[in-house]
Amino acid sequence: MSAIPSRLPLAAKAPLHPLLRKLLAKPCPAVMGVLNVTPDSFSDGGQFYAPGPAVRHAQRLVAEGADIIDVGAESTRPYGGASAVAEDEEIRRLKPILRDIVKLGRPVSIDSMKAKVVSFALAEGAAIANDVWGLQRDPDMAKVVASHDVPVIVMHNRDAADPAIDIMKDMSDFFARSLDIAAKAGIAEGNIVLDPGIGFGKTAEQSMTALARLDQFKAFGLPILVGASRKRFIATVGPAEPEERLGGSIAAHLIAVQRGAAIIRAHDVAETVQALRLAAAIEEKR
């Protein structure tokens, strides 16, 4: 991991959104803590579905060092099997908790592929849109993001994994389409963060390839977010249930940072923050 004074993209083509600049202007990558307000999350089994546990978990994430709280009210379950949730149900799940979480003082990102849900969350005080379909699923998403002038995380996705494709080319082409959609909607380029979508529409081998070759996406000149936390590809190296994948999650995230990731999305915030800070401290001694 290079000991550099910030995580700002070195080849940035446009001024970063002020929130992104603030988040990335420090020695360690920003850590995004995951809060799933769902009954069927693959990673935590619906532990934080009710409002009380959800807000308490957000408080814990802040105490553990999360720079961003990522709130999602629909399980996207990267390996399939998710139950579709109507946009009104997503909003119903978010309504009792969002304002309380915003009051904790960390930027809140709304993890949703539905423009109506994102619009509601931004009106409630969320500061970042996190679209697992990279502006390419809901035709109104880019317009909503542009109208609020907020950072947006553009994640690569596919309806199904195809082991025969060149996954790096597929991701690059996907990002190019997303950036074109963003530009046409009036989203400032400096508002965009790229996410390779580890585990989404990819085989385990393709997820590992995306991490190993992550630095190729530096060519876009945009910050990169990686969320490998508890993903199934980890268990292909050694069998482990989601809650048993901490070691693999940290290993994947440290490699991602070496390859240029500026934001790490994690379930286990305290351990992730400790690992990233220690790695940076060790690198400073070189």
TIFIDREN-201706 format. One record per atom (N, C-alpha, C): residue in three letters; x, y, z. Coordinates in steps of 0.1 Angstrom, whole numbers, plus 5000, padded with zeros to 4 digits. Example, Ala and Ser with C-alpha at 12.3 -4.5 7.8 and 13.67 -1.06 7.14 Angstrom:
ala513249435078 ala512349555078 ala513249675078 ser512849785071 ser513749895071 ser512950005079 
***
This chain:
met500949885000 met500050005000 met500950125000 ser500750214991 ser501550334990 ser501250435001 ala502250485007 ala502050585017 ala501850725010 ile500650765007 ile500350885000 ile499550975009 pro499551105008 pro498851195017 pro497351195016 ser496751135005 ser495351135004 ser494951014994 arg493650994993 arg493150884984 arg492450954972 leu492751074969 leu492151144958 leu492651074945 pro491851064935 pro492251004922 pro493351084916 leu494451024912 leu495651094908 leu495451154894 ala494551094886 ala494251144873 ala492851204871 ala492351264882 ala491051324882 ala490851414870 lys489751394863 lys489451474851 lys488551594855 ala487951594867 ala487051704870 ala487151724886 pro486851844890 pro486851864905 pro485951774912 leu486351714923 leu485551624930 leu484451704938 his483351634939 his482251694948 his482851724962 pro482451834968 pro483051864981 pro483051754992 leu481951674992 leu481851565002 leu482851454998 leu483051424986 leu483951324982 leu485451374985 arg485651494982 arg487051554985 arg487351545000 lys486351575008 lys486551565023 lys486751425027 leu485951335022 leu486151195026 leu487451125022 leu487951175010 leu489151105005 leu490451175008 ala490351295014 ala491551375017 ala492151335030 lys492551205032 lys493251165044 lys494051035040 pro494950995049 pro495950895045 pro495250755042 cys494250725050 cys493550595048 cys492350605040 pro491950495033 pro490650495026 pro489550525035 ala488450585030 ala487250595038 ala486550455039 val485950435051 val485250315053 val483750335054 met483050265045 met481550275045 met481050155053 gly480250185063 gly479650075071 gly478350035066 val478049905065 val476849855059 val475749835070 leu474549885066 leu473349875075 leu472249825066 asn471849695067 asn470849635059 asn469549635067 val468549715063 val467249715070 val466349625062 thr466649495062 thr465949395054 thr465849265063 pro464749185060 pro464649065067 pro465448945061 asp466048975049 asp466648855042 asp468048885037 ser468848965044 ser470148995040 ser471048875040 phe471848855030 phe472748735030 phe473748745042 ser474148865046 ser475248875055 ser474948885070 asp473748925073 asp473448935087 asp472048885091 gly471348825081 gly470148755085 gly469048835090 gly468948965087 gly467849045091 gly467949095106 gln469149095111 gln469349135125 gln468849285128 phe468949365117 phe468749515119 phe467449555112 tyr466549465110 tyr465349495102 tyr464449595110 ala464249575123 ala463449665131 ala464149805133 pro463349905135 pro463950045137 pro464950055148 gly464649995160 gly465550015171 gly466849955169 pro466949825165 pro468249765162 pro468949835151 ala468249885141 ala468849955130 ala469650075134 val468950155142 val469550285147 val470750255156 arg470550155165 arg471650115174 arg472850065166 his472649995155 his473749945148 his474450055140 ala473650145135 ala474350265129 ala475150345139 gln474750355152 gln475550415162 gln476750335165 arg476650205164 arg477850125166 arg478850145155 leu478350155143 leu479250165131 leu480050305132 val479350405136 val479950535138 val481050525149 ala480750465160 ala481650445171 ala482850365167 glu482750275158 glu483850195153 glu484650255142 gly484250375138 gly485050455128 gly484550465114 ala483350425112 ala482750435098 ala482750585094 asp483150615082 asp483150745076 asp481750775069 ile481150665065 ile479850675057 ile478950555063 ile477650585064 ile476750475067 ile475950445055 asp475950325050 asp475250285038 asp474050205042 val472850265039 val471550205044 val470850155032 gly470450025033 gly469649965022 gly468449895028 ala467349905021 ala466049845026 ala465549745016 glu466349695007 glu466049584998 glu467249504996 ser467149374999 ser468349284998 ser468549264983 thr469849294979 thr470149264965 thr470849124963 arg471149064974 arg471748924974 arg472448894961 pro473748934961 pro474548924949 pro474548784942 tyr474248684949 tyr474248544942 tyr472848494939 gly471848584939 gly470548544935 gly469648504947 gly468348494944 gly467448454954 gly466848564962 ala467048694958 ala466448804965 ala465048814961 ser464248864971 ser462848884969 ser462649034965 ala462049064954 ala461849194950 ala460949274960 val461249394962 val460549484972 val460049604965 ala458749624967 ala458149744960 ala458749874966 glu458749974958 glu459450104962 glu458750164975 asp457350144976 asp456750194988 asp457050115000 glu457349994999 glu457849915010 glu459249955014 glu460049975005 glu461450025008 glu461350155016 ile460550245011 ile460350375018 ile459750355032 arg458850255034 arg458250235047 arg459250185057 arg460250105052 arg461350055061 arg462250165064 leu462450255055 leu463450365058 leu462950475066 lys461650505065 lys461050625071 lys461250635086 pro461150525094 pro461350545109 pro462850565113 ile463750545104 ile465150545109 ile466050655102 leu465750695090 leu466750775082 leu467150905089 arg466150975094 arg466551105101 arg467351085113 asp467050975121 asp467850955133 asp469350915129 ile469450845118 ile470850805114 ile471550925108 val470951005101 val471551125096 val472051215107 lys471351215118 lys471651295130 lys472951245137 leu473451125133 leu474651075139 leu475951145134 gly475751225124 gly476851315119 gly477751255109 arg477451135103 arg478251085092 arg477351085079 pro478051105068 pro477251105056 pro476550975054 val475250975050 val474450855048 val474350835033 ser474650715029 ser474350675015 ser473150585014 ile472350605004 ile471150525002 ile471350414991 asp471350294996 asp471650184987 asp470250134981 ser469950184969 ser468750144962 ser468850154947 met468150074940 met468150084925 met466950154920 lys466150214929 lys464850274926 lys464950424928 ala464650504917 ala464850644918 ala463950704928 lys462650654930 lys461750714940 lys462250694954 val462950584957 val463450554970 val464650644972 val465550664963 val466650754964 val466250894966 ser465250934959 ser464651074960 ser464151094974 phe463451004980 phe462951014993 phe464051025003 ala465050935002 ala466150925011 ala466951055011 leu467251114999 leu467951234998 leu467151355005 ala465851355003 ala465051455010 ala465051445025 glu465351315030 glu465351295044 glu466751325050 gly467751355041 gly469051395046 gly470151305042 ala469951195035 ala470951115029 ala471751205019 ala473051175018 ala473951265010 ala474651194998 ile474451064997 ile475050984986 ile474050884980 ala474050874967 ala473250764961 ala474150644958 asn473650524961 asn474450404958 asn473550314950 asp473850314936 asp472950234927 asp473750114922 val473249994926 val473849874922 val473649834908 trp472949914901 trp472849904886 trp473350024878 gly474250094885 gly475050194878 gly474250294869 leu473050334873 leu472250434865 leu471550364853 gln471650234852 gln471250164840 gln469950084841 arg469350084853 arg468150004855 arg466850094856 asp466850194865 asp465750284866 asp466050404857 pro465250434847 pro465550544838 pro465450684844 asp464850684856 asp464750814863 asp465950844873 met466750744875 met467750754886 met468750864883 ala469250874871 ala470250974868 ala469651114870 lys468451134866 lys467751264867 lys467651304882 val467351204891 val467151234905 val468551274911 val469551194907 val470851224913 val471351364908 ala471151394895 ala471551524890 ala470751634897 ser469551624899 ser468751724905 ser469151754920 his469651654927 his470151674940 his471651714941 asp472351704930 asp473751734930 asp474551664941 val474351524942 val475051454952 val475951344946 pro476951304953 pro477751194948 pro476951064945 val477350994935 val476650864932 val477650754930 ile477450644936 ile478250524934 ile477650444922 val478450424912 val478050354900 val478650214900 met477750114903 met478249974904 met478049894892 his479049814888 his478849724877 his477949604881 asn477149564872 asn476249454875 asn475849374862 arg475449254864 arg474949174853 arg473749094858 asp472849064849 asp471648974854 asp472148834857 ala473248794851 ala473748654854 ala475248654851 ala475948574858 ala477348554856 ala477548474843 asp478548514835 asp478948434823 asp480448414824 pro480848294827 pro482248264828 pro483048274815 ala482348284804 ala483048294791 ala483548434787 ile482948534794 ile483248674789 ile484548724795 asp485048824789 asp486248904795 asp485649004805 ile485648974818 ile484949054828 ile485549194829 met486849214826 met487349344827 met486849434816 lys486749374804 lys486149454793 lys484749484795 asp483949384801 asp482549404804 asp482349514814 met483249524824 met483049624834 met483449764828 ser484449774820 ser484849894814 ser483849944805 asp483249854797 asp482149904788 asp480949944796 phe480649874806 phe479449914815 phe479750054821 phe480850074826 phe481150204832 phe481050314822 ala481550294810 ala481450394799 ala480050424796 arg479150324796 arg477750354794 arg477150434805 ser477550394817 ser477050474829 ser477450614829 leu478750644825 leu479250774824 leu478550854813 asp478150794803 asp477450854792 asp476050894797 ile475350804804 ile474050834810 ile474150954819 ala475150944828 ala475351054838 ala475551194831 ala476451194821 ala476651324814 ala475451374808 lys474651294801 lys473451334795 lys472451394805 ala472451334817 ala471451384827 ala471951504835 gly473251544832 gly473851654839 gly474451634852 ile474851504855 ile475651464867 ile477051504865 ala477651584873 ala479051634872 ala479951504873 glu480951504865 glu481851384865 glu482551374879 gly482751484886 gly483451474899 gly482551424910 asn481251394907 asn480351334916 asn480251184916 ile481051124907 ile480850984904 ile481950894910 val481550784917 val482450684922 val482150554915 leu483250484911 leu483050354904 leu483150244914 asp482350144912 asp482350024921 asp482349894912 pro483349814912 pro483349694903 pro482249594906 gly481549604918 gly480449514920 gly480949364923 ile481849354932 ile482349224936 ile481249124939 gly481149014933 gly480148914935 gly478848934927 phe478649044921 phe477449074914 phe477649044899 gly476848944894 gly476948904880 gly478348854876 lys479048794886 lys480348744883 lys480548614890 thr481448524884 thr481848404890 thr482848444901 ala483148344909 ala484248374920 ala485548414913 glu485848344902 glu487148374895 glu487148514890 gln485948554884 gln485848694879 gln485948794890 ser485348774901 ser485448864913 ser486948884917 met487648774917 met489048784921 met489848854910 thr489548824898 thr490248894887 thr489949044888 ala488749084891 ala488349224892 ala489249294903 leu489449224914 leu490249274925 leu491749284921 ala492249174914 ala493649174911 ala493949274900 arg493049314892 arg493349414881 arg492549544883 leu492249574895 leu491449684898 leu492049814893 asp493349824893 asp494149944890 asp493849984875 gln493349894867 gln492949934853 gln491950044853 phe491050044863 phe489950144863 phe490450284867 lys491750294871 lys492250424874 lys492150514861 ala492150454849 ala492150524837 ala490850614836 phe489850584843 phe488650674843 phe488850804851 gly489850804860 gly490150924867 gly489150954878 leu488450844883 leu487450864893 leu487750774905 pro487250814917 pro487450734929 pro486850594927 ile487450494933 ile486950354933 ile486550314946 leu485350254947 leu484850184959 leu484850034957 val485249964968 val485249814967 val484549764979 gly483549674977 gly482849604988 gly482949454986 ala484049394991 ala484149254991 ala483749185003 ser483249255013 ser482949205026 ser481949095026 arg482448975032 arg481648855034 arg481148795021 lys481648835010 lys481148774997 lys481548634995 arg480748564987 arg480848414986 arg482148374980 phe482748454971 phe484048414965 phe485048384975 ile485048444987 ile485948414998 ile485948265002 ala484748215002 ala484548075006 ala485047974996 thr485348014984 thr485847924974 thr487347884977 val487947964985 val489347944989 val489347845001 gly488447865010 gly488247785022 gly486847795027 pro486047685028 pro484647695032 pro484447775044 ala483447875043 ala483147955055 ala481748025052 glu481048035063 glu479748105062 glu480048255062 pro479048335058 pro479248475057 pro479948545070 glu479448505082 glu479948565094 glu481348515097 glu481848415090 glu483148355092 glu484248405082 arg483848505074 arg484748545063 arg485448675066 leu485748715078 leu486348835082 leu487848835076 gly488548735078 gly489948725073 gly490048745058 gly489148685051 gly489148695036 gly488648835032 ser487748885039 ser487249025036 ser488349125038 ile489149115049 ile490249215051 ile491349195040 ala491649065037 ala492649045027 ala492249105014 ala491049085010 ala490549134997 ala490549294997 his490249345008 his490149495009 his491549555009 leu492549495016 leu493849545016 leu494449545002 ile494149434994 ile494649424980 ile493949534972 ala492649554974 ala491949654967 ala492549794969 val492949824982 val493549954984 val494949964977 gln495649854977 gln496949854970 gln496749884955 arg495549844950 arg495249864935 arg494549994933 gly494250074943 gly493750204941 gly492350234947 ala491750144954 ala490450174960 ala490550284970 ala489650374970 ala489650494979 ala488550484990 ile487550394988 ile486550374997 ile486350224999 ile486150175011 ile485950035014 ile484650015021 arg483749935015 arg482449905021 arg482549775029 ala482249785042 ala482449665050 ala481349655061 his481149525064 his480249495075 his480949505089 asp482149465089 asp482949455101 asp483849585102 val483249695106 val483949825105 val485149835114 ala485049795127 ala486149815136 ala487449745131 glu487249615127 glu488349535122 glu488949595109 thr488049645100 thr488549695088 thr489349825090 val488749915098 val489550035101 val490850005107 gln490949915117 gln492249875123 gln493249825112 ala492749735103 ala493649685093 ala494149795084 leu493249875080 leu493749985070 leu494650085077 arg494350115089 arg495250215096 arg496650155099 leu496650025103 leu497949955105 leu498749945092 ala498049905081 ala498849895069 ala499450025065 ala498650135066 ala499150265063 ala500350305072 ala500250275085 ala501350305094 ala502550235091 ile502450105087 ile503650025084 ile504250075071 glu503450115061 glu503950165048 glu504750295051 glu504350375060 glu505050505063 glu506450475068 lys506750355072 lys508150325077 lys509050285066 arg508550275054 arg509450225043 arg510450335039 
***
